[in-house]
Amino acid sequence: MEFKKPPDGGWGWVIVLASLFTQFLCYGSPLAVGVLYIEWLDAFGEGKGKTAWVGSLASGVGLLASPVCSLCVSSFGARAVTIFSGFMVAGGLMLSSFAPNIYFLFFSYGIVVGLGCGLLYTATVTITCQYFDSRRGLALGLISTGSSLGLFLYAALQRLLIEFYGLDDCLLIVGALALNILACGSLMRPLQSSDCTLPEKIALENVPDRYSIYNEKEKNLEENINILEKTCRGEETCKSTLASGDWKPESLLHKNPTTMAHTKETETYKKKVAERTYFCKQLAKRKWQLYKNYCEETGALFKNKVFSALFIAIFLFDIGGFPPSLLMEDVARSSNVKEEEFPMPLISIIGIMTAVGKLVLGILADFKWINTLYLYVATLIIMSLALCAIPFAKSYVTLALLSGVLGFLTGNWSIFPYVTTKTVGIEKLAHAYGILMFFAGLGNSLGPPIVGWFYDWTHTYDIAFYFSGFCVLLGGFILLLATLPSWDTCNKQLPKPAPTTFLYKVASNSSNV
């Protein structure tokens, strides 16, 4: 499908609004899972490391499945994927209200909700990039504030619902709210050229020979039919011989209407079998060619040193940078900060500052005099210092200040798609972004449990956050070293592969066209 030139406005702003509310509704509860985390610790009595797996899976599974999510969006479109994923998120949240133990939550909340969020994130980012070019940084910044606003509001909302209705009813209500994603998905109109219709199934008999990409010698339809005829005749002969005890080939066929009709039906059946056999063989080769092309494109992406540094940086960033949003409430409780001293939940502070950071950084990314990749590296380095300062925060004020700084810097998610697009080009965005989000999901899944295990072993969060700060700092320096020679390295797009037409020829009884 060929897309029109991005309109940078018009219906694109409706797409931005729909994507913003989609991320708000789907990511609100998973990002504010720190409120539920404390309740699950008390309800199931499991260790911090094991319980942290629920929230980390909810954020990590969708990213781990990003290559599959990208394939789904490319195959079915953002609208269909958004509507389907809305059912997944709502169903997973409602199912979690009936969880009898922590292991059930691993599936219902961690896997089902997490996978739905991953599909929704890929769909919203992809369709927004299709509708915007010169204002892409602003558009991505706006839609990504939806998840941050969800974190800010859902932290207070879930705490209020738990207080009035209990944990189970809280999850039911939040799941019902997620059904509004279906309405948002219906607004995501595909952007395609007016003269380009949706691809249709090609009639096999109308495929010209010159379009076949398989040049090796193949058995044609007639050869397949001959093989089937020999097999069928052999079977009939054997059956006749076994029945009569002697060899009389002329007795196999009798010139009567019943036999002739049966023979005609047999020949028709043999031709259909041969056609389907040949079709399946060509289809298998097409799938193999698709897989081969995917592997070649992936290898070409990793030859770009900036892209290779990006996947290392995003992996280390999510190992170290994600745990605060999940564990900050428990960090405050471990520091003997009473809930009465909380004018506002620490997770809500992280959420609102993340929204501000995404918007500000997204606007800065649109200025041509700002090197976007160096801006991203700067956020990593400053975040590493803030993470290492958490063990020294022993009051609500200092924890709130650090939460605000960490939240603002976490807003660099809004410029990450922008950096990826500049690195590999818009044509490779879905493929490259799926790979990068896989490593981000791996970091998201491992980060909180690692921090929780550190606490279970040492009974303090100090070493855990020193480790987190080191991971983020290391990722920032690796990315900085990969881009030091020139920003032009990132602007060089990978060579476009020659377009491949996956059509195949099949011989037909009808005349060639």
C-alpha positions as CSV (number, residue, x, y, z in Angstrom):
1,M,0.0,0.0,0.0
2,E,1.3,3.4,-1.0
3,F,0.7,6.3,1.4
4,K,-0.1,9.8,0.6
5,K,2.3,12.6,1.6
6,P,1.8,13.1,5.4
7,P,-0.7,16.0,5.7
8,D,0.8,17.3,8.9
9,G,-2.6,18.4,10.1
10,G,-6.3,17.9,9.1
11,W,-7.6,14.5,10.2
12,G,-4.1,13.9,11.6
13,W,-5.1,16.0,14.7
14,V,-8.1,13.6,15.2
15,I,-5.6,10.7,15.0
16,V,-3.5,12.5,17.7
17,L,-6.5,13.0,20.0
18,A,-7.7,9.4,19.5
19,S,-4.1,8.0,20.1
20,L,-3.7,10.2,23.2
21,F,-6.9,8.8,24.8
22,T,-6.0,5.3,23.7
23,Q,-2.7,5.4,25.5
24,F,-4.4,7.1,28.5
25,L,-6.9,4.3,28.9
26,C,-4.6,1.4,28.2
27,Y,-1.5,2.5,30.1
28,G,-3.2,4.2,33.1
29,S,-3.5,1.1,35.3
30,P,-0.3,-0.7,34.2
31,L,1.9,2.4,34.8
32,A,0.2,3.2,38.1
33,V,0.6,-0.5,39.2
34,G,2.7,0.7,42.1
35,V,-0.6,1.4,44.0
36,L,-1.8,-2.1,43.3
37,Y,1.7,-3.5,44.0
38,I,1.4,-2.6,47.7
39,E,-2.1,-4.2,47.9
40,W,-0.9,-7.4,46.3
41,L,2.1,-7.6,48.7
42,D,-0.4,-7.5,51.6
43,A,-3.0,-9.7,49.9
44,F,-0.8,-12.6,48.8
45,G,2.2,-12.3,51.2
46,E,4.8,-13.0,48.5
47,G,8.3,-11.5,48.3
48,K,8.9,-8.1,46.6
49,G,10.8,-9.6,43.8
50,K,8.1,-12.1,42.9
51,T,5.3,-9.6,43.2
52,A,7.1,-7.1,41.1
53,W,6.9,-9.5,38.2
54,V,3.2,-8.6,37.7
55,G,3.9,-5.0,36.9
56,S,7.1,-5.7,35.0
57,L,5.3,-8.2,32.8
58,A,2.5,-5.8,32.1
59,S,5.0,-3.2,30.8
60,G,7.5,-5.7,29.3
61,V,5.4,-8.3,27.5
62,G,3.9,-5.9,25.0
63,L,7.4,-4.6,24.2
64,L,8.9,-8.1,23.9
65,A,6.2,-8.9,21.4
66,S,6.9,-5.7,19.4
67,P,8.1,-7.5,16.2
68,V,4.8,-9.4,16.3
69,C,2.8,-6.2,17.1
70,S,4.5,-4.4,14.2
71,L,3.6,-7.3,11.9
72,C,0.0,-7.2,13.0
73,V,-0.3,-3.4,12.4
74,S,1.3,-3.8,9.0
75,S,-1.0,-6.7,8.1
76,F,-4.3,-5.6,9.5
77,G,-4.0,-1.8,10.0
78,A,-4.0,0.4,13.1
79,R,-7.8,0.6,13.4
80,A,-8.5,-3.2,13.5
81,V,-5.5,-3.8,15.9
82,T,-6.7,-1.0,18.2
83,I,-10.2,-2.3,18.5
84,F,-9.1,-5.9,19.1
85,S,-6.5,-4.8,21.6
86,G,-9.1,-2.8,23.5
87,F,-11.0,-6.0,24.2
88,M,-7.7,-7.6,25.4
89,V,-6.9,-4.8,27.9
90,A,-10.4,-4.6,29.3
91,G,-10.8,-8.3,29.6
92,G,-7.4,-8.8,31.3
93,L,-8.2,-6.1,33.9
94,M,-11.6,-7.6,34.7
95,L,-10.2,-11.1,34.8
96,S,-7.5,-9.9,37.3
97,S,-10.2,-9.1,39.8
98,F,-10.9,-12.8,40.2
99,A,-7.2,-13.7,40.8
100,P,-6.8,-16.4,43.6
101,N,-3.0,-16.0,43.7
102,I,-0.1,-14.1,42.3
103,Y,0.5,-16.7,39.5
104,F,-2.9,-16.0,38.1
105,L,-2.0,-12.3,37.9
106,F,1.1,-13.1,35.9
107,F,-1.2,-14.3,33.1
108,S,-4.3,-12.0,33.4
109,Y,-2.6,-8.7,34.3
110,G,1.0,-9.3,33.1
111,I,0.5,-11.2,29.8
112,V,-3.0,-10.3,28.6
113,V,-3.0,-6.7,29.6
114,G,0.7,-6.3,28.6
115,L,0.2,-7.7,25.2
116,G,-2.8,-5.6,24.5
117,C,-0.9,-2.4,25.6
118,G,2.0,-3.4,23.2
119,L,-0.3,-3.7,20.3
120,L,-2.0,-0.4,21.1
121,Y,1.3,1.4,21.5
122,T,2.6,0.2,18.1
123,A,-0.6,1.0,16.4
124,T,-0.8,4.6,17.7
125,V,2.8,5.4,17.0
126,T,2.7,4.0,13.5
127,I,-0.4,5.7,12.4
128,T,0.8,9.0,13.9
129,C,4.1,8.8,12.0
130,Q,2.1,8.2,8.8
131,Y,0.0,11.4,9.3
132,F,2.9,13.7,10.3
133,D,6.3,14.6,9.0
134,S,7.6,18.1,9.8
135,R,5.5,18.1,13.0
136,R,6.2,14.5,13.9
137,G,8.0,15.4,17.1
138,L,5.1,17.5,18.4
139,A,2.6,14.8,17.4
140,L,4.5,12.0,19.1
141,G,5.0,14.2,22.1
142,L,1.3,14.8,22.4
143,I,0.1,11.2,22.0
144,S,2.7,10.0,24.5
145,T,1.4,12.4,27.1
146,G,-1.7,10.2,27.2
147,S,0.1,7.4,29.1
148,S,1.7,10.0,31.5
149,L,-1.7,11.6,32.2
150,G,-3.1,8.1,32.8
151,L,-0.3,7.4,35.3
152,F,-1.1,10.7,37.1
153,L,-4.8,10.2,37.3
154,Y,-5.0,6.4,37.6
155,A,-2.7,6.5,40.6
156,A,-5.1,8.6,42.6
157,L,-8.2,6.9,41.0
158,Q,-7.1,3.4,41.9
159,R,-6.2,4.4,45.4
160,L,-9.6,6.0,45.8
161,L,-11.4,3.0,44.3
162,I,-9.5,0.6,46.6
163,E,-10.5,2.7,49.6
164,F,-14.2,2.7,48.8
165,Y,-14.8,-0.6,46.9
166,G,-11.8,-2.8,47.5
167,L,-9.1,-4.2,45.2
168,D,-11.3,-6.5,43.2
169,D,-14.0,-4.0,42.4
170,C,-11.3,-1.4,41.5
171,L,-10.0,-3.7,38.8
172,L,-13.5,-4.3,37.4
173,I,-14.2,-0.6,37.2
174,V,-10.8,0.2,35.5
175,G,-11.5,-2.6,33.0
176,A,-14.9,-1.2,32.1
177,L,-13.2,2.2,31.5
178,A,-10.8,0.5,29.1
179,L,-13.6,-0.4,26.8
180,N,-13.7,3.2,25.6
181,I,-10.6,2.3,23.5
182,L,-13.0,0.7,21.0
183,A,-14.4,4.2,20.2
184,C,-10.9,5.7,19.8
185,G,-9.9,2.9,17.4
186,S,-12.9,3.6,15.2
187,L,-11.5,7.1,14.4
188,M,-8.1,5.8,13.1
189,R,-8.8,6.1,9.4
190,P,-6.0,4.6,7.3
191,L,-3.9,7.0,5.2
192,Q,-3.7,5.7,1.7
193,S,-3.6,7.2,-1.8
194,S,-7.0,7.6,-3.5
195,D,-5.8,5.7,-6.6
196,C,-4.5,2.8,-4.6
197,T,-7.2,0.3,-3.6
198,L,-6.8,-2.4,-1.0
199,P,-4.8,-5.4,-2.2
200,E,-7.0,-8.1,-3.7
201,K,-6.4,-11.8,-4.1
202,I,-4.9,-12.4,-7.5
203,A,-6.5,-15.0,-9.8
204,L,-3.8,-17.6,-10.3
205,E,-4.7,-18.2,-13.9
206,N,-4.3,-14.5,-14.7
207,V,-0.7,-14.2,-13.4
208,P,1.7,-13.6,-16.3
209,D,4.8,-15.8,-16.5
210,R,7.2,-12.8,-16.3
211,Y,6.1,-12.0,-12.8
212,S,7.2,-15.3,-11.3
213,I,10.2,-14.8,-8.9
214,Y,11.0,-18.5,-8.8
215,N,13.3,-19.3,-11.7
216,E,14.2,-22.9,-10.9
217,K,12.6,-25.7,-13.0
218,E,9.3,-26.8,-11.5
219,K,7.0,-29.6,-12.3
220,N,4.1,-28.1,-14.2
221,L,0.4,-28.9,-13.8
222,E,0.3,-31.6,-16.5
223,E,3.3,-33.4,-15.0
224,N,1.5,-33.5,-11.7
225,I,-1.6,-34.8,-13.3
226,N,0.4,-37.6,-15.1
227,I,1.9,-38.6,-11.8
228,L,-1.6,-38.8,-10.2
229,E,-2.9,-40.8,-13.1
230,K,-0.2,-43.3,-12.9
231,T,-0.8,-43.7,-9.1
232,C,-4.6,-44.0,-9.6
233,R,-4.2,-46.5,-12.4
234,G,-1.8,-48.5,-10.4
235,E,-4.2,-48.6,-7.4
236,E,-7.2,-49.6,-9.7
237,T,-5.1,-52.4,-11.3
238,C,-4.0,-53.8,-8.0
239,K,-7.6,-53.8,-6.7
240,S,-8.8,-55.5,-9.8
241,T,-6.1,-58.1,-9.7
242,L,-6.8,-58.9,-6.1
243,A,-10.5,-59.2,-6.7
244,S,-10.4,-61.4,-9.9
245,G,-7.2,-63.3,-9.4
246,D,-6.0,-62.7,-13.0
247,W,-4.7,-59.7,-15.1
248,K,-7.3,-58.2,-17.4
249,P,-6.5,-54.5,-18.0
250,E,-9.3,-54.2,-20.6
251,S,-11.9,-55.1,-17.9
252,L,-11.0,-51.9,-15.9
253,L,-13.0,-49.6,-18.1
254,H,-16.3,-50.3,-19.8
255,K,-17.8,-48.1,-22.4
256,N,-21.0,-47.3,-20.6
257,P,-22.4,-43.9,-19.4
258,T,-21.9,-44.7,-15.7
259,T,-18.2,-45.5,-16.1
260,M,-17.6,-42.5,-18.4
261,A,-19.2,-40.1,-15.9
262,H,-17.1,-41.7,-13.1
263,T,-14.0,-41.3,-15.2
264,K,-14.7,-37.6,-15.9
265,E,-15.3,-36.9,-12.2
266,T,-12.0,-38.7,-11.4
267,E,-10.1,-36.6,-13.9
268,T,-11.6,-33.4,-12.5
269,Y,-10.7,-34.4,-9.0
270,K,-7.1,-35.2,-10.1
271,K,-6.7,-31.8,-11.7
272,K,-8.0,-30.0,-8.6
273,V,-5.6,-32.0,-6.4
274,A,-2.7,-31.2,-8.7
275,E,-3.6,-27.5,-8.8
276,R,-3.7,-27.3,-5.0
277,T,-0.5,-29.2,-4.6
278,Y,1.3,-26.8,-6.9
279,F,-0.3,-23.8,-5.2
280,C,0.8,-25.0,-1.7
281,K,4.4,-25.5,-3.0
282,Q,4.6,-22.0,-4.4
283,L,3.0,-20.6,-1.2
284,A,5.5,-22.3,0.9
285,K,8.3,-20.8,-1.2
286,R,6.7,-17.3,-0.8
287,K,6.7,-17.6,3.0
288,W,10.3,-18.7,2.9
289,Q,11.2,-15.7,0.7
290,L,9.4,-13.4,3.2
291,Y,11.3,-14.9,6.1
292,K,14.6,-14.6,4.2
293,N,13.9,-10.9,3.3
294,Y,13.1,-10.2,6.9
295,C,16.4,-11.7,8.1
296,E,18.3,-9.8,5.5
297,E,16.6,-6.5,6.4
298,T,17.3,-7.2,10.1
299,G,21.0,-7.8,9.4
300,A,21.2,-4.6,7.4
301,L,19.7,-2.7,10.3
302,F,22.4,-3.9,12.7
303,K,25.1,-2.9,10.3
304,N,24.1,0.7,11.3
305,K,26.3,1.3,14.4
306,V,23.9,4.0,15.7
307,F,21.0,1.5,15.6
308,S,23.1,-1.1,17.3
309,A,23.9,1.3,20.1
310,L,20.3,2.3,20.4
311,F,19.1,-1.2,21.2
312,I,21.8,-1.5,23.9
313,A,20.9,1.9,25.4
314,I,17.2,1.2,25.5
315,F,17.7,-2.2,27.1
316,L,19.9,-0.7,29.9
317,F,17.7,2.3,30.2
318,D,14.6,0.2,30.9
319,I,16.4,-2.1,33.4
320,G,17.4,0.9,35.5
321,G,14.8,3.6,34.6
322,F,11.5,1.7,34.9
323,P,11.6,0.4,38.5
324,P,11.0,3.9,40.2
325,S,7.6,4.2,38.7
326,L,6.6,0.8,40.1
327,L,8.4,0.8,43.4
328,M,8.6,4.5,44.5
329,E,5.6,4.1,46.9
330,D,7.2,1.2,48.6
331,V,10.5,3.1,48.7
332,A,8.7,5.8,50.7
333,R,7.2,3.2,53.0
334,S,10.6,1.6,53.5
335,S,12.1,5.1,54.4
336,N,9.4,5.4,57.1
337,V,7.6,8.2,55.3
338,K,4.0,8.0,56.4
339,E,1.1,8.1,54.0
340,E,-0.4,11.1,55.9
341,E,2.6,13.1,54.7
342,F,1.7,12.5,51.1
343,P,-0.2,15.6,49.7
344,M,0.1,13.7,46.4
345,P,1.1,10.1,45.6
346,L,4.7,9.9,44.4
347,I,3.6,7.9,41.3
348,S,1.2,10.8,40.4
349,I,4.2,13.2,40.5
350,I,6.1,10.9,38.2
351,G,3.1,10.7,35.9
352,I,2.4,14.5,35.5
353,M,6.1,15.3,35.1
354,T,6.5,12.6,32.5
355,A,3.7,14.2,30.6
356,V,5.4,17.6,30.8
357,G,8.7,16.0,29.8
358,K,7.2,14.3,26.8
359,L,5.6,17.4,25.6
360,V,8.7,19.7,26.1
361,L,11.1,17.2,24.6
362,G,8.8,16.5,21.7
363,I,8.7,20.3,20.9
364,L,12.5,20.5,21.3
365,A,12.9,17.7,18.8
366,D,11.3,19.8,16.1
367,F,13.9,22.5,16.3
368,K,16.5,21.9,13.5
369,W,19.3,23.4,15.6
370,I,18.9,20.8,18.3
371,N,20.7,17.5,17.8
372,T,17.9,15.1,18.9
373,L,20.1,12.1,19.5
374,Y,22.4,14.1,21.8
375,L,19.3,15.4,23.6
376,Y,18.3,11.8,24.2
377,V,21.8,10.9,25.5
378,A,21.7,13.9,27.9
379,T,18.4,12.6,29.4
380,L,20.0,9.2,30.1
381,I,23.1,10.7,31.8
382,I,21.1,13.0,34.0
383,M,18.6,10.2,34.9
384,S,21.5,8.0,36.1
385,L,22.5,10.7,38.5
386,A,19.0,11.1,39.9
387,L,18.7,7.3,40.4
388,C,21.9,7.2,42.4
389,A,20.5,10.0,44.6
390,I,17.4,8.0,45.7
391,P,19.2,6.2,48.6
392,F,20.0,9.7,50.1
393,A,16.3,10.8,50.1
394,K,14.8,10.2,53.5
395,S,11.8,12.6,53.4
396,Y,8.7,13.2,51.3
397,V,10.0,16.4,49.9
398,T,13.3,15.0,48.6
399,L,11.5,11.9,47.2
400,A,8.9,14.1,45.5
401,L,11.7,16.2,44.0
402,L,13.5,13.2,42.6
403,S,10.3,11.7,41.4
404,G,9.6,14.9,39.4
405,V,13.1,14.8,37.9
406,L,12.9,11.1,37.0
407,G,9.4,11.7,35.5
408,F,10.5,14.6,33.3
409,L,13.5,12.6,32.0
410,T,11.4,9.5,31.4
411,G,9.6,11.8,28.9
412,N,12.4,10.9,26.5
413,W,10.1,8.2,25.2
414,S,8.4,10.8,23.1
415,I,11.6,11.5,21.1
416,F,12.7,7.8,20.8
417,P,10.5,7.1,17.8
418,Y,11.8,10.4,16.3
419,V,15.4,9.3,16.8
420,T,14.6,5.8,15.4
421,T,13.0,7.4,12.3
422,K,16.1,9.6,11.7
423,T,18.3,6.6,12.1
424,V,16.7,4.1,9.7
425,G,14.1,6.2,7.8
426,I,10.3,6.1,7.8
427,E,10.3,3.0,5.5
428,K,12.1,0.9,8.1
429,L,10.4,2.4,11.1
430,A,7.9,-0.4,11.9
431,H,10.6,-3.1,11.5
432,A,13.3,-1.2,13.4
433,Y,11.0,0.0,16.1
434,G,9.7,-3.5,16.7
435,I,13.2,-4.8,17.3
436,L,14.1,-1.9,19.7
437,M,10.9,-2.3,21.6
438,F,11.7,-6.0,22.1
439,F,14.9,-5.1,23.9
440,A,13.0,-2.4,25.8
441,G,10.5,-5.0,26.9
442,L,13.2,-7.3,28.0
443,G,14.6,-4.5,30.2
444,N,11.1,-3.6,31.6
445,S,10.5,-7.2,32.5
446,L,13.9,-7.7,34.3
447,G,14.3,-4.3,36.0
448,P,11.7,-4.3,38.8
449,P,12.2,-8.0,39.8
450,I,16.0,-7.3,40.0
451,V,15.4,-4.3,42.3
452,G,13.0,-6.3,44.3
453,W,15.4,-9.2,44.7
454,F,18.1,-6.7,45.8
455,Y,15.8,-5.6,48.6
456,D,14.9,-9.2,49.6
457,W,18.6,-9.9,49.9
458,T,19.8,-6.7,51.6
459,H,16.6,-5.3,53.1
460,T,17.4,-1.9,51.6
461,Y,16.9,-0.3,48.2
462,D,20.3,1.5,48.3
463,I,22.4,-1.1,46.3
464,A,19.4,-1.6,43.9
465,F,19.3,2.0,42.8
466,Y,23.0,2.3,42.5
467,F,22.8,-0.6,40.1
468,S,20.0,1.0,38.2
469,G,21.9,4.3,37.9
470,F,25.0,2.5,36.6
471,C,22.9,0.7,33.9
472,V,21.4,3.9,32.6
473,L,24.7,5.7,32.6
474,L,26.4,2.9,30.7
475,G,23.7,2.9,28.0
476,G,24.1,6.7,27.6
477,F,27.8,6.5,27.2
478,I,27.6,3.6,24.6
479,L,25.2,5.6,22.6
480,L,27.3,8.8,22.9
481,L,30.4,7.0,21.7
482,A,28.5,5.6,18.7
483,T,27.4,9.0,17.5
484,L,30.4,11.2,18.3
485,P,32.0,11.3,14.8
486,S,29.0,13.0,13.2
487,W,25.2,13.2,13.4
488,D,25.2,12.6,9.6
489,T,25.7,8.9,10.4
490,C,22.2,8.8,11.7
491,N,20.7,10.7,8.7
492,K,22.1,8.1,6.3
493,Q,19.2,5.9,5.4
494,L,19.8,2.3,4.6
495,P,19.7,1.4,0.9
496,K,16.2,0.6,-0.2
497,P,15.9,-3.0,-1.3
498,A,14.5,-3.7,-4.7
499,P,10.8,-4.2,-4.6
500,T,9.8,-7.8,-4.5
501,T,6.6,-9.0,-6.1
502,F,5.4,-12.1,-4.4
503,L,3.4,-13.5,-7.3
504,Y,3.7,-17.0,-8.7
505,K,2.5,-18.7,-11.8
506,V,0.3,-21.7,-12.1
507,A,-0.5,-23.5,-15.3
508,S,-4.2,-23.4,-16.2
509,N,-6.5,-25.2,-18.5
510,S,-7.8,-21.8,-19.7
511,S,-6.1,-19.9,-22.5
512,N,-3.2,-17.7,-21.5
513,V,-3.9,-14.0,-21.0
